[in-house]
Amino acid sequence: MISLLFAMGKNRVIGKDNTLPWHLPNDLKFFKELTTSHAIIMGRKTFESMNGPLPNRDNIVLTTNKEFEHEQCKVIHSVDAIKEMDKANPEKEWFVIGGEEIFKQVLDFADRIYMTYIDEEFEGDTFFPVFDGHKWPITKKEKGKKDEKNRYDYYFIQYDRKK
């Protein structure tokens, strides 16, 4: 199963200057709980923004740069490689975590979307693509807890592609 995992403001912003334009610790906790012991797939810029591989996960970097390598990551060079990994291990959940270009390419064949929707507009330079709600019905939605550390209204939303 190929899943997209991201947080997004109400103006579709997912990033600014290769960072998150918000601080939402409960979203980071959600991300960690969901991806630990799984494979995460990301573009090179997303990987570089994290200052190295995330622990307790298989880190896979998708890049067109044939020179790029990292001893702690698997490097792939096309979205077709994601399809091939999924076909070879259909029981496994593959988490695509960004950035914008990879989301655009994988959205057409992904199975699930995990979105943290932040009910706030943010300045940004990276956006999640528009997707068809008829093809992607909401299968789960939970309001996140707002407090002094998590200052925005936000929702954990799961969409599953109609088969």
C-alpha positions as CSV (number, residue, x, y, z in Angstrom):
1,M,0.0,0.0,0.0
2,I,1.3,3.4,-1.0
3,S,0.3,6.2,1.4
4,L,0.9,9.9,1.3
5,L,1.6,11.5,4.6
6,F,1.8,15.3,5.2
7,A,0.4,18.3,7.0
8,M,-1.2,21.1,5.1
9,G,-2.6,24.6,5.8
10,K,-6.0,25.6,4.5
11,N,-4.3,27.3,1.5
12,R,-2.7,24.0,0.6
13,V,0.8,25.1,1.9
14,I,3.0,22.2,3.0
15,G,6.3,24.0,3.3
16,K,8.3,27.2,3.1
17,D,12.0,27.5,2.4
18,N,12.4,23.7,2.9
19,T,10.9,23.7,6.4
20,L,7.4,23.5,8.0
21,P,5.9,27.0,8.4
22,W,4.2,25.9,11.7
23,H,5.1,24.2,15.0
24,L,2.6,21.5,15.8
25,P,4.2,18.9,18.1
26,N,1.1,16.6,18.0
27,D,1.5,16.3,14.3
28,L,5.1,15.3,14.7
29,K,4.1,12.7,17.2
30,F,1.4,11.4,14.8
31,F,4.1,11.2,12.1
32,K,6.5,9.3,14.3
33,E,3.9,6.8,15.5
34,L,2.7,6.1,12.0
35,T,6.1,5.7,10.3
36,T,8.3,4.0,12.9
37,S,9.3,0.6,11.7
38,H,8.1,1.4,8.2
39,A,9.6,2.7,4.9
40,I,9.5,6.5,4.2
41,I,10.0,7.8,0.7
42,M,11.0,11.3,0.1
43,G,12.7,13.6,-2.4
44,R,16.3,14.7,-2.0
45,K,15.3,18.2,-0.8
46,T,13.0,16.8,1.8
47,F,15.7,14.4,2.9
48,E,18.2,17.3,3.2
49,S,15.8,19.4,5.2
50,M,15.7,16.7,7.8
51,N,19.5,16.7,8.4
52,G,19.8,13.0,7.8
53,P,17.8,9.8,7.9
54,L,15.0,9.4,10.4
55,P,15.8,6.6,13.0
56,N,13.9,3.3,13.1
57,R,12.7,3.6,9.5
58,D,13.8,2.5,6.1
59,N,14.7,5.9,4.5
60,I,14.3,5.9,0.7
61,V,15.4,9.0,-1.3
62,L,13.9,9.6,-4.8
63,T,16.2,11.8,-6.9
64,T,17.0,12.3,-10.5
65,N,20.6,13.0,-9.5
66,K,22.5,9.8,-10.4
67,E,25.4,11.0,-8.3
68,F,23.5,11.2,-5.0
69,E,24.1,8.5,-2.5
70,H,23.9,8.1,1.3
71,E,25.1,5.1,3.2
72,Q,22.0,5.0,5.5
73,C,19.4,5.4,2.7
74,K,18.3,3.5,-0.3
75,V,18.3,5.8,-3.4
76,I,15.9,5.4,-6.2
77,H,15.6,7.4,-9.4
78,S,12.0,7.1,-10.6
79,V,8.4,6.9,-9.3
80,D,8.2,3.5,-11.1
81,A,10.6,2.2,-8.5
82,I,8.0,2.9,-5.9
83,K,5.4,0.9,-7.8
84,E,7.9,-1.9,-8.2
85,M,8.7,-2.0,-4.4
86,D,5.0,-2.0,-3.7
87,K,4.4,-4.8,-6.1
88,A,7.2,-6.9,-4.6
89,N,5.9,-6.3,-1.1
90,P,2.2,-5.6,-1.3
91,E,1.7,-6.3,2.4
92,K,4.0,-3.4,3.3
93,E,2.8,0.2,3.8
94,W,5.1,2.7,2.0
95,F,4.9,6.3,3.3
96,V,5.6,9.0,0.8
97,I,6.4,12.1,2.9
98,G,7.2,14.8,0.3
99,G,7.9,17.0,-1.4
100,E,5.5,18.7,-3.7
101,E,6.9,17.2,-7.0
102,I,6.8,13.6,-5.6
103,F,3.3,14.1,-4.3
104,K,2.2,15.3,-7.7
105,Q,3.7,12.2,-9.4
106,V,2.5,9.6,-6.8
107,L,-1.0,10.9,-6.2
108,D,-2.3,9.1,-9.3
109,F,-1.5,5.7,-8.0
110,A,-1.4,6.1,-4.2
111,D,-3.9,4.1,-2.1
112,R,-4.2,6.2,1.0
113,I,-3.7,9.8,2.2
114,Y,-2.9,10.7,5.8
115,M,-3.4,14.5,6.1
116,T,-3.0,16.7,9.1
117,Y,-5.2,19.6,8.0
118,I,-4.3,22.8,9.8
119,D,-7.2,25.3,9.8
120,E,-5.0,28.3,9.2
121,E,-3.4,29.9,6.2
122,F,0.4,30.0,6.0
123,E,3.0,31.7,3.8
124,G,4.7,29.1,1.8
125,D,6.4,28.0,-1.5
126,T,5.4,24.4,-1.5
127,F,1.8,23.1,-2.0
128,F,-0.1,19.9,-2.0
129,P,-1.8,19.3,-5.3
130,V,-5.6,19.5,-5.6
131,F,-7.2,16.0,-5.7
132,D,-10.7,14.7,-6.6
133,G,-12.8,14.2,-3.4
134,H,-15.0,11.8,-5.3
135,K,-12.0,9.4,-5.8
136,W,-10.8,10.0,-2.3
137,P,-13.6,9.8,0.3
138,I,-12.7,10.6,3.9
139,T,-12.6,7.3,5.9
140,K,-11.4,8.7,9.2
141,K,-11.3,12.2,10.8
142,E,-10.3,13.2,14.3
143,K,-9.9,16.7,15.7
144,G,-6.5,17.3,17.2
145,K,-6.1,18.7,20.7
146,K,-5.4,22.5,20.7
147,D,-3.3,23.7,23.6
148,E,-0.4,26.1,24.4
149,K,2.1,23.9,22.4
150,N,-0.4,23.1,19.5
151,R,-1.8,26.6,18.8
152,Y,-3.9,25.9,15.7
153,D,-7.1,24.0,15.1
154,Y,-6.2,20.9,13.2
155,Y,-7.6,17.6,12.1
156,F,-6.1,14.2,11.4
157,I,-7.9,13.1,8.2
158,Q,-7.5,9.8,6.3
159,Y,-8.7,9.3,2.7
160,D,-8.8,6.0,1.0
161,R,-8.9,5.8,-2.8
162,K,-12.1,4.3,-4.2
163,K,-11.3,1.0,-5.9
